[in-house]
Amino acid sequence: MSQTRGAFPIDAIVLRDVERVVRVTMILILLTAGTSKFFSEGGFFEYYSALFRGDLRISLPPKLVNSYLTAIPFIEVGLGVALLSNRYKRYTVYGWFAFMLSLLVGHYVLQEWSSVNQLLDYLFLGMLCLALPAHKSWFSRRP
């Protein structure tokens, strides 16, 4: 099924292929980030925990910060694995949004403005994944 916009046809299968590339990108981002934190031997936790204890305009309770820092690698790996499922794609992408927004808030609190801006790209990646139709199977190109 093709639709035409201007001079370029939009093929439903191509749109599904683009969604697959977007989702694989999201999966790789999450799995790489999560596993690197697991193998950092506490470096990730120590680094960010110290930053949140610094002189900031907004201070968060250390117990809240440390609990969330401990959970982050599990969230990343969990979302990465969940994105493999076509059945739960929509819910997982909403989880992606919630997670990325939480990271955006964290970087805002740390006053890391360039990181805040860079996280917007990840939100747009999730929007693409949500808006594009998915193949019914990872191994089939049928719509």
A tleap script that builds the chain and sets N, CA, C and O, in Angstrom:
source leaprc.protein.ff14SB
mol = sequence {
  NMET SER GLN THR ARG GLY ALA PHE PRO ILE
  ASP ALA ILE VAL LEU ARG ASP VAL GLU ARG
  VAL VAL ARG VAL THR MET ILE LEU ILE LEU
  LEU THR ALA GLY THR SER LYS PHE PHE SER
  GLU GLY GLY PHE PHE GLU TYR TYR SER ALA
  LEU PHE ARG GLY ASP LEU ARG ILE SER LEU
  PRO PRO LYS LEU VAL ASN SER TYR LEU THR
  ALA ILE PRO PHE ILE GLU VAL GLY LEU GLY
  VAL ALA LEU LEU SER ASN ARG TYR LYS ARG
  TYR THR VAL TYR GLY TRP PHE ALA PHE MET
  LEU SER LEU LEU VAL GLY HIE TYR VAL LEU
  GLN GLU TRP SER SER VAL ASN GLN LEU LEU
  ASP TYR LEU PHE LEU GLY MET LEU CYS LEU
  ALA LEU PRO ALA HIE LYS SER TRP PHE SER
  ARG ARG CPRO
}
set mol.1.N position { 0.838 -1.166 0.000 }
set mol.1.CA position { 0.000 0.000 0.000 }
set mol.1.C position { 0.891 1.241 0.000 }
set mol.1.O position { 1.675 1.446 0.927 }
set mol.2.N position { 0.773 2.046 -1.016 }
set mol.2.CA position { 1.573 3.266 -1.113 }
set mol.2.C position { 0.670 4.477 -1.115 }
set mol.2.O position { -0.414 4.471 -1.698 }
set mol.3.N position { 1.138 5.509 -0.454 }
set mol.3.CA position { 0.473 6.797 -0.500 }
set mol.3.C position { 1.443 7.747 -1.165 }
set mol.3.O position { 2.653 7.517 -1.158 }
set mol.4.N position { 0.915 8.814 -1.738 }
set mol.4.CA position { 1.799 9.757 -2.399 }
set mol.4.C position { 1.694 11.107 -1.723 }
set mol.4.O position { 0.603 11.634 -1.504 }
set mol.5.N position { 2.860 11.656 -1.397 }
set mol.5.CA position { 2.950 13.014 -0.876 }
set mol.5.C position { 3.932 13.727 -1.780 }
set mol.5.O position { 5.113 13.383 -1.816 }
set mol.6.N position { 3.461 14.699 -2.496 }
set mol.6.CA position { 4.342 15.387 -3.435 }
set mol.6.C position { 4.809 14.397 -4.485 }
set mol.6.O position { 3.992 13.704 -5.092 }
set mol.7.N position { 6.114 14.323 -4.705 }
set mol.7.CA position { 6.649 13.447 -5.734 }
set mol.7.C position { 7.159 12.124 -5.169 }
set mol.7.O position { 7.588 11.258 -5.932 }
set mol.8.N position { 7.121 11.949 -3.846 }
set mol.8.CA position { 7.710 10.761 -3.232 }
set mol.8.C position { 6.644 9.831 -2.668 }
set mol.8.O position { 5.827 10.254 -1.851 }
set mol.9.N position { 6.639 8.565 -3.095 }
set mol.9.CA position { 5.685 7.614 -2.521 }
set mol.9.C position { 6.132 7.185 -1.120 }
set mol.9.O position { 7.324 7.027 -0.858 }
set mol.10.N position { 5.164 7.002 -0.236 }
set mol.10.CA position { 5.446 6.516 1.110 }
set mol.10.C position { 4.915 5.097 1.196 }
set mol.10.O position { 3.703 4.879 1.174 }
set mol.11.N position { 5.799 4.154 1.291 }
set mol.11.CA position { 5.451 2.746 1.332 }
set mol.11.C position { 5.319 2.304 2.786 }
set mol.11.O position { 6.198 2.587 3.601 }
set mol.12.N position { 4.224 1.608 3.121 }
set mol.12.CA position { 3.981 1.164 4.495 }
set mol.12.C position { 5.084 0.244 4.991 }
set mol.12.O position { 5.450 0.293 6.165 }
set mol.13.N position { 5.612 -0.585 4.121 }
set mol.13.CA position { 6.689 -1.495 4.527 }
set mol.13.C position { 7.953 -0.709 4.870 }
set mol.13.O position { 8.656 -1.041 5.824 }
set mol.14.N position { 8.236 0.330 4.093 }
set mol.14.CA position { 9.407 1.160 4.374 }
set mol.14.C position { 9.242 1.871 5.715 }
set mol.14.O position { 10.195 1.961 6.488 }
set mol.15.N position { 8.056 2.369 5.993 }
set mol.15.CA position { 7.806 3.018 7.286 }
set mol.15.C position { 8.016 2.033 8.432 }
set mol.15.O position { 8.562 2.392 9.475 }
set mol.16.N position { 7.586 0.806 8.235 }
set mol.16.CA position { 7.793 -0.222 9.264 }
set mol.16.C position { 9.273 -0.553 9.414 }
set mol.16.O position { 9.744 -0.815 10.521 }
set mol.17.N position { 10.002 -0.542 8.307 }
set mol.17.CA position { 11.452 -0.769 8.374 }
set mol.17.C position { 12.133 0.367 9.144 }
set mol.17.O position { 13.049 0.125 9.931 }
set mol.18.N position { 11.690 1.589 8.918 }
set mol.18.CA position { 12.257 2.736 9.633 }
set mol.18.C position { 11.970 2.601 11.127 }
set mol.18.O position { 12.834 2.893 11.954 }
set mol.19.N position { 10.774 2.164 11.473 }
set mol.19.CA position { 10.431 1.958 12.888 }
set mol.19.C position { 11.347 0.912 13.499 }
set mol.19.O position { 11.790 1.053 14.639 }
set mol.20.N position { 11.624 -0.118 12.753 }
set mol.20.CA position { 12.499 -1.186 13.240 }
set mol.20.C position { 13.907 -0.639 13.514 }
set mol.20.O position { 14.513 -0.981 14.530 }
set mol.21.N position { 14.426 0.198 12.625 }
set mol.21.CA position { 15.752 0.801 12.816 }
set mol.21.C position { 15.741 1.715 14.046 }
set mol.21.O position { 16.683 1.703 14.838 }
set mol.22.N position { 14.685 2.497 14.203 }
set mol.22.CA position { 14.570 3.384 15.363 }
set mol.22.C position { 14.538 2.563 16.649 }
set mol.22.O position { 15.210 2.896 17.624 }
set mol.23.N position { 13.755 1.493 16.643 }
set mol.23.CA position { 13.633 0.677 17.854 }
set mol.23.C position { 14.940 -0.045 18.172 }
set mol.23.O position { 15.321 -0.139 19.339 }
set mol.24.N position { 15.628 -0.552 17.160 }
set mol.24.CA position { 16.924 -1.195 17.393 }
set mol.24.C position { 17.914 -0.178 17.970 }
set mol.24.O position { 18.705 -0.512 18.852 }
set mol.25.N position { 17.870 1.049 17.477 }
set mol.25.CA position { 18.729 2.105 18.013 }
set mol.25.C position { 18.425 2.347 19.482 }
set mol.25.O position { 19.343 2.454 20.296 }
set mol.26.N position { 17.145 2.434 19.830 }
set mol.26.CA position { 16.756 2.636 21.221 }
set mol.26.C position { 17.214 1.463 22.095 }
set mol.26.O position { 17.707 1.662 23.205 }
set mol.27.N position { 17.048 0.242 21.584 }
set mol.27.CA position { 17.458 -0.951 22.327 }
set mol.27.C position { 18.966 -0.920 22.589 }
set mol.27.O position { 19.413 -1.176 23.707 }
set mol.28.N position { 19.740 -0.606 21.558 }
set mol.28.CA position { 21.199 -0.560 21.713 }
set mol.28.C position { 21.629 0.528 22.695 }
set mol.28.O position { 22.540 0.318 23.496 }
set mol.29.N position { 20.985 1.671 22.634 }
set mol.29.CA position { 21.289 2.753 23.570 }
set mol.29.C position { 21.059 2.285 25.006 }
set mol.29.O position { 21.912 2.459 25.876 }
set mol.30.N position { 19.894 1.692 25.233 }
set mol.30.CA position { 19.541 1.267 26.592 }
set mol.30.C position { 20.426 0.137 27.103 }
set mol.30.O position { 20.920 0.191 28.229 }
set mol.31.N position { 20.628 -0.886 26.278 }
set mol.31.CA position { 21.424 -2.030 26.727 }
set mol.31.C position { 22.889 -1.652 26.934 }
set mol.31.O position { 23.528 -2.121 27.876 }
set mol.32.N position { 23.416 -0.811 26.060 }
set mol.32.CA position { 24.799 -0.368 26.217 }
set mol.32.C position { 24.953 0.476 27.484 }
set mol.32.O position { 25.889 0.280 28.259 }
set mol.33.N position { 24.027 1.415 27.685 }
set mol.33.CA position { 24.101 2.279 28.869 }
set mol.33.C position { 23.942 1.467 30.149 }
set mol.33.O position { 24.698 1.657 31.102 }
set mol.34.N position { 22.970 0.569 30.178 }
set mol.34.CA position { 22.723 -0.217 31.377 }
set mol.34.C position { 23.868 -1.146 31.724 }
set mol.34.O position { 24.306 -1.206 32.872 }
set mol.35.N position { 24.352 -1.874 30.719 }
set mol.35.CA position { 25.443 -2.820 31.003 }
set mol.35.C position { 26.737 -2.090 31.367 }
set mol.35.O position { 27.507 -2.580 32.193 }
set mol.36.N position { 26.983 -0.943 30.771 }
set mol.36.CA position { 28.202 -0.199 31.126 }
set mol.36.C position { 28.138 0.265 32.584 }
set mol.36.O position { 29.163 0.324 33.263 }
set mol.37.N position { 26.948 0.589 33.057 }
set mol.37.CA position { 26.805 0.990 34.465 }
set mol.37.C position { 27.008 -0.206 35.393 }
set mol.37.O position { 27.606 -0.070 36.460 }
set mol.38.N position { 26.515 -1.368 34.992 }
set mol.38.CA position { 26.710 -2.569 35.805 }
set mol.38.C position { 28.196 -2.913 35.943 }
set mol.38.O position { 28.637 -3.395 36.986 }
set mol.39.N position { 28.948 -2.661 34.892 }
set mol.39.CA position { 30.363 -3.027 34.897 }
set mol.39.C position { 31.291 -1.869 35.248 }
set mol.39.O position { 32.505 -1.971 35.071 }
set mol.40.N position { 30.728 -0.772 35.742 }
set mol.40.CA position { 31.570 0.375 36.118 }
set mol.40.C position { 32.133 0.250 37.527 }
set mol.40.O position { 32.825 1.150 38.004 }
set mol.41.N position { 31.841 -0.855 38.190 }
set mol.41.CA position { 32.320 -1.116 39.548 }
set mol.41.C position { 31.977 0.017 40.508 }
set mol.41.O position { 32.796 0.408 41.340 }
set mol.42.N position { 30.766 0.537 40.387 }
set mol.42.CA position { 30.304 1.597 41.280 }
set mol.42.C position { 30.676 2.992 40.844 }
set mol.42.O position { 30.286 3.963 41.491 }
set mol.43.N position { 31.423 3.117 39.760 }
set mol.43.CA position { 31.867 4.432 39.298 }
set mol.43.C position { 30.719 5.353 38.925 }
set mol.43.O position { 30.730 6.539 39.256 }
set mol.44.N position { 29.724 4.801 38.231 }
set mol.44.CA position { 28.563 5.599 37.842 }
set mol.44.C position { 27.856 6.141 39.085 }
set mol.44.O position { 27.574 7.335 39.182 }
set mol.45.N position { 27.577 5.254 40.021 }
set mol.45.CA position { 26.866 5.640 41.240 }
set mol.45.C position { 27.653 6.685 42.029 }
set mol.45.O position { 27.097 7.707 42.431 }
set mol.46.N position { 28.922 6.437 42.248 }
set mol.46.CA position { 29.754 7.354 43.043 }
set mol.46.C position { 29.856 8.727 42.388 }
set mol.46.O position { 29.769 9.753 43.062 }
set mol.47.N position { 30.040 8.737 41.071 }
set mol.47.CA position { 30.194 10.003 40.350 }
set mol.47.C position { 28.935 10.860 40.480 }
set mol.47.O position { 29.011 12.023 40.878 }
set mol.48.N position { 27.778 10.287 40.145 }
set mol.48.CA position { 26.549 11.082 40.171 }
set mol.48.C position { 26.061 11.362 41.584 }
set mol.48.O position { 25.474 12.415 41.836 }
set mol.49.N position { 26.292 10.446 42.498 }
set mol.49.CA position { 25.911 10.684 43.890 }
set mol.49.C position { 26.660 11.893 44.441 }
set mol.49.O position { 26.078 12.725 45.138 }
set mol.50.N position { 27.951 11.990 44.127 }
set mol.50.CA position { 28.749 13.138 44.570 }
set mol.50.C position { 28.266 14.429 43.914 }
set mol.50.O position { 28.211 15.471 44.567 }
set mol.51.N position { 27.917 14.369 42.636 }
set mol.51.CA position { 27.424 15.573 41.954 }
set mol.51.C position { 26.144 16.096 42.603 }
set mol.51.O position { 25.977 17.304 42.769 }
set mol.52.N position { 25.249 15.194 42.965 }
set mol.52.CA position { 23.979 15.620 43.568 }
set mol.52.C position { 24.164 16.137 45.000 }
set mol.52.O position { 23.271 16.794 45.534 }
set mol.53.N position { 25.300 15.853 45.622 }
set mol.53.CA position { 25.580 16.391 46.951 }
set mol.53.C position { 26.271 17.754 46.869 }
set mol.53.O position { 26.524 18.385 47.895 }
set mol.54.N position { 26.572 18.201 45.671 }
set mol.54.CA position { 27.275 19.472 45.487 }
set mol.54.C position { 26.388 20.670 45.779 }
set mol.54.O position { 25.250 20.529 46.226 }
set mol.55.N position { 26.930 21.844 45.521 }
set mol.55.CA position { 26.220 23.103 45.754 }
set mol.55.C position { 25.290 23.385 44.571 }
set mol.55.O position { 25.704 23.958 43.563 }
set mol.56.N position { 24.033 22.974 44.711 }
set mol.56.CA position { 23.046 23.108 43.636 }
set mol.56.C position { 21.903 24.021 44.074 }
set mol.56.O position { 21.626 24.153 45.267 }
set mol.57.N position { 21.250 24.644 43.111 }
set mol.57.CA position { 20.080 25.484 43.427 }
set mol.57.C position { 18.926 24.650 43.957 }
set mol.57.O position { 18.176 25.096 44.826 }
set mol.58.N position { 18.786 23.449 43.438 }
set mol.58.CA position { 17.733 22.528 43.867 }
set mol.58.C position { 18.421 21.345 44.526 }
set mol.58.O position { 19.276 20.701 43.919 }
set mol.59.N position { 18.053 21.059 45.755 }
set mol.59.CA position { 18.670 19.897 46.401 }
set mol.59.C position { 17.608 18.825 46.612 }
set mol.59.O position { 16.491 19.096 47.054 }
set mol.60.N position { 17.994 17.613 46.284 }
set mol.60.CA position { 17.107 16.467 46.437 }
set mol.60.C position { 17.601 15.620 47.603 }
set mol.60.O position { 18.798 15.591 47.887 }
set mol.61.N position { 16.683 14.930 48.281 }
set mol.61.CA position { 17.111 14.075 49.400 }
set mol.61.C position { 18.085 12.992 48.908 }
set mol.61.O position { 17.807 12.315 47.919 }
set mol.62.N position { 19.222 12.829 49.595 }
set mol.62.CA position { 20.222 11.843 49.169 }
set mol.62.C position { 19.653 10.427 49.040 }
set mol.62.O position { 20.060 9.680 48.150 }
set mol.63.N position { 18.730 10.057 49.907 }
set mol.63.CA position { 18.154 8.714 49.833 }
set mol.63.C position { 17.386 8.522 48.517 }
set mol.63.O position { 17.455 7.458 47.903 }
set mol.64.N position { 16.663 9.547 48.097 }
set mol.64.CA position { 15.929 9.496 46.828 }
set mol.64.C position { 16.898 9.393 45.653 }
set mol.64.O position { 16.723 8.558 44.765 }
set mol.65.N position { 17.910 10.237 45.656 }
set mol.65.CA position { 18.902 10.251 44.572 }
set mol.65.C position { 19.612 8.904 44.496 }
set mol.65.O position { 19.721 8.317 43.419 }
set mol.66.N position { 20.090 8.419 45.623 }
set mol.66.CA position { 20.853 7.169 45.631 }
set mol.66.C position { 19.985 5.974 45.245 }
set mol.66.O position { 20.460 5.058 44.573 }
set mol.67.N position { 18.726 5.975 45.660 }
set mol.67.CA position { 17.822 4.887 45.266 }
set mol.67.C position { 17.622 4.880 43.758 }
set mol.67.O position { 17.641 3.828 43.119 }
set mol.68.N position { 17.431 6.073 43.202 }
set mol.68.CA position { 17.202 6.146 41.761 }
set mol.68.C position { 18.467 5.802 40.983 }
set mol.68.O position { 18.397 5.123 39.958 }
set mol.69.N position { 19.616 6.262 41.458 }
set mol.69.CA position { 20.877 5.921 40.789 }
set mol.69.C position { 21.110 4.413 40.795 }
set mol.69.O position { 21.643 3.863 39.831 }
set mol.70.N position { 20.716 3.748 41.870 }
set mol.70.CA position { 20.842 2.295 41.946 }
set mol.70.C position { 19.910 1.612 40.952 }
set mol.70.O position { 20.256 0.575 40.386 }
set mol.71.N position { 18.729 2.187 40.740 }
set mol.71.CA position { 17.725 1.580 39.860 }
set mol.71.C position { 17.994 1.817 38.373 }
set mol.71.O position { 17.550 1.031 37.536 }
set mol.72.N position { 18.700 2.867 38.040 }
set mol.72.CA position { 18.877 3.261 36.633 }
set mol.72.C position { 19.384 2.129 35.736 }
set mol.72.O position { 18.783 1.911 34.684 }
set mol.73.N position { 20.443 1.399 36.076 }
set mol.73.CA position { 20.880 0.340 35.150 }
set mol.73.C position { 19.826 -0.750 34.951 }
set mol.73.O position { 19.710 -1.303 33.857 }
set mol.74.N position { 19.060 -1.061 35.994 }
set mol.74.CA position { 17.999 -2.061 35.875 }
set mol.74.C position { 16.879 -1.549 34.966 }
set mol.74.O position { 16.318 -2.303 34.171 }
set mol.75.N position { 16.565 -0.273 35.093 }
set mol.75.CA position { 15.540 0.337 34.235 }
set mol.75.C position { 15.996 0.296 32.779 }
set mol.75.O position { 15.224 -0.066 31.891 }
set mol.76.N position { 17.252 0.668 32.541 }
set mol.76.CA position { 17.764 0.703 31.168 }
set mol.76.C position { 17.744 -0.685 30.524 }
set mol.76.O position { 17.265 -0.842 29.401 }
set mol.77.N position { 18.254 -1.672 31.220 }
set mol.77.CA position { 18.269 -3.027 30.659 }
set mol.77.C position { 16.844 -3.554 30.511 }
set mol.77.O position { 16.520 -4.197 29.513 }
set mol.78.N position { 16.000 -3.286 31.495 }
set mol.78.CA position { 14.603 -3.732 31.416 }
set mol.78.C position { 13.865 -3.133 30.234 }
set mol.78.O position { 13.171 -3.846 29.509 }
set mol.79.N position { 14.008 -1.829 30.032 }
set mol.79.CA position { 13.362 -1.186 28.882 }
set mol.79.C position { 13.947 -1.694 27.566 }
set mol.79.O position { 13.213 -1.898 26.599 }
set mol.80.N position { 15.257 -1.899 27.526 }
set mol.80.CA position { 15.900 -2.410 26.311 }
set mol.80.C position { 15.365 -3.772 25.918 }
set mol.80.O position { 15.078 -4.018 24.747 }
set mol.81.N position { 15.229 -4.658 26.892 }
set mol.81.CA position { 14.694 -5.995 26.622 }
set mol.81.C position { 13.208 -5.906 26.261 }
set mol.81.O position { 12.745 -6.602 25.357 }
set mol.82.N position { 12.469 -5.054 26.963 }
set mol.82.CA position { 11.030 -4.919 26.693 }
set mol.82.C position { 10.759 -4.373 25.292 }
set mol.82.O position { 9.741 -4.708 24.686 }
set mol.83.N position { 11.652 -3.542 24.776 }
set mol.83.CA position { 11.462 -3.017 23.420 }
set mol.83.C position { 11.576 -4.091 22.343 }
set mol.83.O position { 11.187 -3.865 21.198 }
set mol.84.N position { 12.100 -5.242 22.699 }
set mol.84.CA position { 12.150 -6.356 21.743 }
set mol.84.C position { 10.751 -6.898 21.444 }
set mol.84.O position { 10.531 -7.517 20.403 }
set mol.85.N position { 9.823 -6.668 22.342 }
set mol.85.CA position { 8.461 -7.180 22.181 }
set mol.85.C position { 7.601 -6.218 21.374 }
set mol.85.O position { 7.491 -5.038 21.709 }
set mol.86.N position { 7.000 -6.727 20.318 }
set mol.86.CA position { 6.050 -5.909 19.559 }
set mol.86.C position { 4.756 -5.713 20.346 }
set mol.86.O position { 4.084 -4.689 20.228 }
set mol.87.N position { 4.431 -6.707 21.140 }
set mol.87.CA position { 3.162 -6.679 21.880 }
set mol.87.C position { 3.089 -5.522 22.870 }
set mol.87.O position { 2.033 -4.911 23.035 }
set mol.88.N position { 4.217 -5.214 23.534 }
set mol.88.CA position { 4.234 -4.185 24.575 }
set mol.88.C position { 4.980 -2.927 24.154 }
set mol.88.O position { 5.408 -2.136 24.994 }
set mol.89.N position { 5.131 -2.752 22.851 }
set mol.89.CA position { 5.905 -1.623 22.329 }
set mol.89.C position { 5.372 -0.286 22.852 }
set mol.89.O position { 6.146 0.537 23.339 }
set mol.90.N position { 4.086 -0.069 22.759 }
set mol.90.CA position { 3.505 1.216 23.157 }
set mol.90.C position { 3.792 1.521 24.622 }
set mol.90.O position { 4.207 2.632 24.953 }
set mol.91.N position { 3.577 0.552 25.496 }
set mol.91.CA position { 3.821 0.759 26.926 }
set mol.91.C position { 5.302 1.000 27.210 }
set mol.91.O position { 5.664 1.827 28.048 }
set mol.92.N position { 6.142 0.268 26.499 }
set mol.92.CA position { 7.582 0.417 26.708 }
set mol.92.C position { 8.067 1.780 26.226 }
set mol.92.O position { 8.937 2.386 26.851 }
set mol.93.N position { 7.514 2.260 25.130 }
set mol.93.CA position { 7.906 3.599 24.648 }
set mol.93.C position { 7.450 4.659 25.646 }
set mol.93.O position { 8.158 5.643 25.857 }
set mol.94.N position { 6.290 4.481 26.261 }
set mol.94.CA position { 5.872 5.409 27.320 }
set mol.94.C position { 6.844 5.332 28.498 }
set mol.94.O position { 7.152 6.351 29.115 }
set mol.95.N position { 7.324 4.137 28.809 }
set mol.95.CA position { 8.351 3.983 29.839 }
set mol.95.C position { 9.627 4.707 29.451 }
set mol.95.O position { 10.277 5.333 30.288 }
set mol.96.N position { 9.984 4.617 28.160 }
set mol.96.CA position { 11.149 5.346 27.622 }
set mol.96.C position { 10.987 6.840 27.876 }
set mol.96.O position { 11.912 7.503 28.346 }
set mol.97.N position { 9.782 7.372 27.556 }
set mol.97.CA position { 9.531 8.801 27.776 }
set mol.97.C position { 9.696 9.168 29.246 }
set mol.97.O position { 10.359 10.152 29.575 }
set mol.98.N position { 9.095 8.380 30.123 }
set mol.98.CA position { 9.175 8.666 31.555 }
set mol.98.C position { 10.626 8.631 32.026 }
set mol.98.O position { 11.057 9.496 32.789 }
set mol.99.N position { 11.369 7.638 31.573 }
set mol.99.CA position { 12.764 7.511 31.970 }
set mol.99.C position { 13.590 8.679 31.444 }
set mol.99.O position { 14.364 9.272 32.195 }
set mol.100.N position { 13.437 9.016 30.173 }
set mol.100.CA position { 14.210 10.119 29.595 }
set mol.100.C position { 13.849 11.446 30.250 }
set mol.100.O position { 14.716 12.296 30.454 }
set mol.101.N position { 12.572 11.624 30.580 }
set mol.101.CA position { 12.182 12.856 31.277 }
set mol.101.C position { 12.800 12.912 32.669 }
set mol.101.O position { 13.179 13.985 33.137 }
set mol.102.N position { 12.904 11.756 33.334 }
set mol.102.CA position { 13.531 11.745 34.660 }
set mol.102.C position { 15.016 12.105 34.537 }
set mol.102.O position { 15.549 12.825 35.381 }
set mol.103.N position { 15.684 11.610 33.494 }
set mol.103.CA position { 17.082 11.975 33.278 }
set mol.103.C position { 17.212 13.461 32.941 }
set mol.103.O position { 18.158 14.122 33.367 }
set mol.104.N position { 16.259 13.971 32.179 }
set mol.104.CA position { 16.264 15.386 31.825 }
set mol.104.C position { 16.148 16.234 33.090 }
set mol.104.O position { 16.872 17.218 33.247 }
set mol.105.N position { 15.242 15.857 33.992 }
set mol.105.CA position { 15.084 16.586 35.248 }
set mol.105.C position { 16.370 16.494 36.077 }
set mol.105.O position { 16.810 17.487 36.657 }
set mol.106.N position { 16.965 15.306 36.131 }
set mol.106.CA position { 18.210 15.141 36.878 }
set mol.106.C position { 19.317 16.030 36.358 }
set mol.106.O position { 20.032 16.653 37.144 }
set mol.107.N position { 19.470 16.098 35.056 }
set mol.107.CA position { 20.506 16.959 34.481 }
set mol.107.C position { 20.161 18.434 34.665 }
set mol.107.O position { 21.050 19.278 34.779 }
set mol.108.N position { 18.869 18.735 34.692 }
set mol.108.CA position { 18.448 20.113 34.974 }
set mol.108.C position { 18.852 20.496 36.403 }
set mol.108.O position { 19.388 21.580 36.635 }
set mol.109.N position { 18.590 19.599 37.354 }
set mol.109.CA position { 18.961 19.847 38.745 }
set mol.109.C position { 20.475 20.039 38.856 }
set mol.109.O position { 20.939 20.892 39.613 }
set mol.110.N position { 21.239 19.252 38.108 }
set mol.110.CA position { 22.699 19.375 38.117 }
set mol.110.C position { 23.198 20.586 37.326 }
set mol.110.O position { 24.391 20.890 37.320 }
set mol.111.N position { 22.272 21.263 36.668 }
set mol.111.CA position { 22.575 22.444 35.863 }
set mol.111.C position { 23.508 22.117 34.703 }
set mol.111.O position { 24.373 22.912 34.335 }
set mol.112.N position { 23.313 20.936 34.139 }
set mol.112.CA position { 24.079 20.496 32.964 }
set mol.112.C position { 23.232 20.762 31.720 }
set mol.112.O position { 22.572 19.862 31.201 }
set mol.113.N position { 23.259 21.985 31.261 }
set mol.113.CA position { 22.329 22.439 30.225 }
set mol.113.C position { 22.537 21.726 28.895 }
set mol.113.O position { 21.565 21.442 28.196 }
set mol.114.N position { 23.767 21.434 28.534 }
set mol.114.CA position { 23.989 20.741 27.260 }
set mol.114.C position { 23.421 19.325 27.323 }
set mol.114.O position { 22.907 18.826 26.322 }
set mol.115.N position { 23.504 18.681 28.464 }
set mol.115.CA position { 22.910 17.345 28.617 }
set mol.115.C position { 21.390 17.409 28.534 }
set mol.115.O position { 20.756 16.523 27.961 }
set mol.116.N position { 20.810 18.455 29.104 }
set mol.116.CA position { 19.357 18.641 29.009 }
set mol.116.C position { 18.955 18.742 27.540 }
set mol.116.O position { 18.007 18.090 27.104 }
set mol.117.N position { 19.678 19.556 26.785 }
set mol.117.CA position { 19.371 19.719 25.364 }
set mol.117.C position { 19.571 18.424 24.587 }
set mol.117.O position { 18.781 18.114 23.696 }
set mol.118.N position { 20.614 17.662 24.910 }
set mol.118.CA position { 20.882 16.416 24.199 }
set mol.118.C position { 19.802 15.374 24.465 }
set mol.118.O position { 19.523 14.541 23.602 }
set mol.119.N position { 19.195 15.411 25.640 }
set mol.119.CA position { 18.148 14.437 25.949 }
set mol.119.C position { 16.890 14.659 25.101 }
set mol.119.O position { 16.084 13.743 24.941 }
set mol.120.N position { 16.721 15.849 24.568 }
set mol.120.CA position { 15.577 16.096 23.692 }
set mol.120.C position { 15.624 15.192 22.466 }
set mol.120.O position { 14.579 14.768 21.971 }
set mol.121.N position { 16.828 14.892 21.968 }
set mol.121.CA position { 16.965 13.978 20.827 }
set mol.121.C position { 16.395 12.602 21.164 }
set mol.121.O position { 15.754 11.970 20.325 }
set mol.122.N position { 16.626 12.145 22.383 }
set mol.122.CA position { 16.115 10.840 22.799 }
set mol.122.C position { 14.592 10.846 22.893 }
set mol.122.O position { 13.944 9.841 22.600 }
set mol.123.N position { 14.026 11.974 23.299 }
set mol.123.CA position { 12.562 12.076 23.319 }
set mol.123.C position { 12.008 12.004 21.898 }
set mol.123.O position { 10.987 11.359 21.660 }
set mol.124.N position { 12.677 12.663 20.957 }
set mol.124.CA position { 12.236 12.611 19.562 }
set mol.124.C position { 12.368 11.200 18.990 }
set mol.124.O position { 11.532 10.783 18.188 }
set mol.125.N position { 13.389 10.470 19.382 }
set mol.125.CA position { 13.554 9.086 18.954 }
set mol.125.C position { 12.356 8.255 19.424 }
set mol.125.O position { 11.824 7.443 18.668 }
set mol.126.N position { 11.941 8.462 20.661 }
set mol.126.CA position { 10.758 7.771 21.175 }
set mol.126.C position { 9.500 8.166 20.433 }
set mol.126.O position { 8.643 7.320 20.178 }
set mol.127.N position { 9.370 9.436 20.082 }
set mol.127.CA position { 8.192 9.890 19.326 }
set mol.127.C position { 8.125 9.213 17.969 }
set mol.127.O position { 7.052 8.807 17.524 }
set mol.128.N position { 9.272 9.091 17.310 }
set mol.128.CA position { 9.317 8.386 16.023 }
set mol.128.C position { 8.879 6.934 16.188 }
set mol.128.O position { 8.071 6.426 15.410 }
set mol.129.N position { 9.415 6.281 17.200 }
set mol.129.CA position { 9.084 4.876 17.435 }
set mol.129.C position { 7.589 4.709 17.697 }
set mol.129.O position { 6.969 3.755 17.226 }
set mol.130.N position { 7.025 5.636 18.444 }
set mol.130.CA position { 5.600 5.563 18.771 }
set mol.130.C position { 4.724 5.847 17.552 }
set mol.130.O position { 3.685 5.212 17.368 }
set mol.131.N position { 5.140 6.793 16.727 }
set mol.131.CA position { 4.313 7.219 15.596 }
set mol.131.C position { 4.369 6.262 14.410 }
set mol.131.O position { 3.388 6.123 13.678 }
set mol.132.N position { 5.499 5.607 14.216 }
set mol.132.CA position { 5.652 4.734 13.049 }
set mol.132.C position { 5.017 3.369 13.303 }
set mol.132.O position { 5.058 2.856 14.421 }
set mol.133.N position { 4.430 2.784 12.259 }
set mol.133.CA position { 3.848 1.439 12.413 }
set mol.133.C position { 4.951 0.394 12.522 }
set mol.133.O position { 6.039 0.563 11.971 }
set mol.134.N position { 4.654 -0.693 13.242 }
set mol.134.CA position { 5.646 -1.754 13.439 }
set mol.134.C position { 5.293 -2.977 12.612 }
set mol.134.O position { 4.122 -3.229 12.329 }
set mol.135.N position { 6.311 -3.737 12.227 }
set mol.135.CA position { 6.086 -5.049 11.630 }
set mol.135.C position { 5.505 -5.963 12.702 }
set mol.135.O position { 5.721 -5.743 13.894 }
set mol.136.N position { 4.776 -6.975 12.284 }
set mol.136.CA position { 4.218 -7.920 13.253 }
set mol.136.C position { 5.279 -8.834 13.823 }
set mol.136.O position { 5.096 -9.414 14.893 }
set mol.137.N position { 6.388 -8.964 13.112 }
set mol.137.CA position { 7.475 -9.842 13.547 }
set mol.137.C position { 8.805 -9.185 13.220 }
set mol.137.O position { 8.911 -8.444 12.242 }
set mol.138.N position { 9.822 -9.454 14.036 }
set mol.138.CA position { 11.167 -8.949 13.764 }
set mol.138.C position { 11.754 -9.587 12.514 }
set mol.138.O position { 12.672 -9.036 11.906 }
set mol.139.N position { 11.230 -10.747 12.129 }
set mol.139.CA position { 11.844 -11.520 11.051 }
set mol.139.C position { 11.042 -11.501 9.757 }
set mol.139.O position { 11.414 -12.177 8.798 }
set mol.140.N position { 9.962 -10.751 9.710 }
set mol.140.CA position { 9.137 -10.684 8.513 }
set mol.140.C position { 8.963 -9.230 8.087 }
set mol.140.O position { 8.873 -8.333 8.925 }
set mol.141.N position { 8.918 -9.008 6.783 }
set mol.141.CA position { 8.698 -7.648 6.295 }
set mol.141.C position { 7.245 -7.402 5.950 }
set mol.141.O position { 6.908 -6.335 5.437 }
set mol.142.N position { 6.379 -8.360 6.219 }
set mol.142.CA position { 4.960 -8.140 5.934 }
set mol.142.C position { 4.386 -7.127 6.917 }
set mol.142.O position { 4.767 -7.110 8.087 }
set mol.143.N position { 3.469 -6.282 6.441 }
set mol.143.CA position { 2.865 -5.282 7.334 }
set mol.143.C position { 2.011 -5.879 8.428 }
set mol.143.O position { 1.449 -5.146 9.242 }
savepdb mol mol.pdb
quit
